Amino acid sequence: MQLTPITWTRLADGLAERIARTPGPWWRVAVDGADAARPGDLADAVAAALPALGHRALRVRAADFLRPASLRYEYGHEDADAYYQLWLDTGALRREVLDPLAPDGSGRVLPSLWDAEADRATRAAYVRLPPGGVLVLDGPLLLGQGLPFDLTVHLRLSPAALERRTPEADRWTLPAFDRYDREALPEQTADVLVRADDPRRPAWTG
């Protein structure tokens, strides 16, 4: 696999230009990666680059579509399998965000559902993304779950880099990412792969 060094700014601009070149009623873009890889930063940069290319962008975080604590912690507060399989409310994410932006969708999207820290609904209002708009979603463990995306970007960290950059309090999640690599094969299945071991010098397959 040939990887090309690039800056984060050029990467975001390149992704935005790729989206803008392809017609469609909406685009559903996933920036997938462990929190340690900072997928939200790249998602923000892509969203910021799109308006200049004639596309409205809507940023959504997978962290705002987690299940209630009673379900996330059913098997304990540090269960890696539950983190991998149960934390993200994929049904709600699909119903409220992704399906409305399918070619025959309404464009009416709920930008957030659940405040995980407060453990209550966000009570966010629905927004309508006009045709030509782009959803940019970020979060970990997004691939391999049957979620309908039009472009997927995976920020890859080697196991050593992931362990080094994951805070001590969150290292119990590391087995989930190992399982994700083995089962979902994000490095192979993502449309765009970004190696991010050195946060100053990413490289990509674009």
Sequence and secondary structure as in RCSB ss.txt:
>XXXX:A:sequence
MQLTPITWTRLADGLAERIARTPGPWWRVAVDGADAARPGDLADAVAAALPALGHRALRVRAADFLRPASLRYEY
GHEDADAYYQLWLDTGALRREVLDPLAPDGSGRVLPSLWDAEADRATRAAYVRLPPGGVLVLDGPLLLGQGLPFD
LTVHLRLSPAALERRTPEADRWTLPAFDRYDREALPEQTADVLVRADDPRRPAWTG
>XXXX:A:secstr
   EE  HHHHHHHHHHHHHHS  SEEEEEEE  GGG HHHHHHHHHHHSGGGT  EEEEEGGGGB  HHHHTTT
 TT HHHHHHTSB HHHHIIIIIGGGSTT   EE S  EETTTTEE     EE  TTEEEEEEESS TTS    S
EEEEEE  HHHHHHHS GGGGGGHHHHHHHHHHT HHHHSSEEEE SSTTS EE  
